[in-house]
Amino acid sequence: MPDCQSEDAGATLTGMSTKLIERGARIRRTKWVELSCLLCGEAAATLEGSTLRPRTPTSVRVNGARVVCGRCGGSLSPADQGERVHFV
């Protein structure tokens, strides 16, 4: 096992989240997915929840019911995904 990981890291995070919730903190989680073009490899946009956030104003186009790459018109596919956690 690498030095940077410990076995009880998950338990520590769970315990910290439980303590924050007990103290009245609200946690807002937002899942995101980066979309990149299958043809040219352009990182075109990020999909956060149900909101599409293009990298630049011309990086995506709407073609009928599809969202395509603004550079070459290729199909977009998920490249990377994650979750943001905000404490409010």
N, C-alpha and C positions, 0 to 999 in steps of 0.2 A: 504494500500500500504506500503511495507517495506521502511525503512528509506534510504536504499542504492539506490533506484530508484527514479528518478524524472520524472515528466510528460513531460518536454520539452527537455529531453536528445537527442531525435532524431533530434529535430530542431537545437540544438547546433552542433551536428555532421554534419548535412547537411550544415549548414552555414560555418563550418570550411573547409569542402571539397570544397565548392564553392569558398572560398577565395584562397585556395591552387591552384585550377585550374586556377583562374583568374591571379595568379602570375606566371603561367607557369610551375607549378609542374606537373609531370606526375605520374599517379597512376597506379600501376600494381597489379591486383587482381589475386590471385591463389586459386582456390577451391581445397580442399583436402577431401579424404574419407579414414578412417581407415578400413582395412579389417581384419576380425577375422574368425577363423575356426568354423564351425557349430558343429563339432564333439568334439574337445578337448578344444575349447575356446581360443586357442593361438592367440595373436595379431600378425599377420603374416607380414603385409605390409601396406604401405600408398600409395594411388593413388593420385598423385598431377598433375592436368591437365590430360595429357595423359602419364605421367611417373609413372611407378611402382617402389616404393622404398621399398625393403624388409628390415625387421628389422635386420636380420642376413643373411649371405650368404646362409644358408641352410633353411631359414624359408618358402620359397615358391618353388614349382616345376612347370614346364610346362608339362602337360599331354595331348598331342595332341593339341587341340586348347583351353584347359582350364588351368587356373592357380589355383593350389590346394595347400593345406597346406603341407609344407615340413616335418612336424612332423608325421602326421597320414594319409595324402592323402585326407582329407575331403574338402568339398566345402567351399569357402570363401564367407562371406557376409559382407555388410557394417555395421560398428558398430557405428562410430562417424563421423561427418562431420563438415566442417567449411570453412572459407575463410581467407586467409592471404592478408593483404594490405601492399604494399611496395610503398613508395614515392621515386621517382627517379628524 
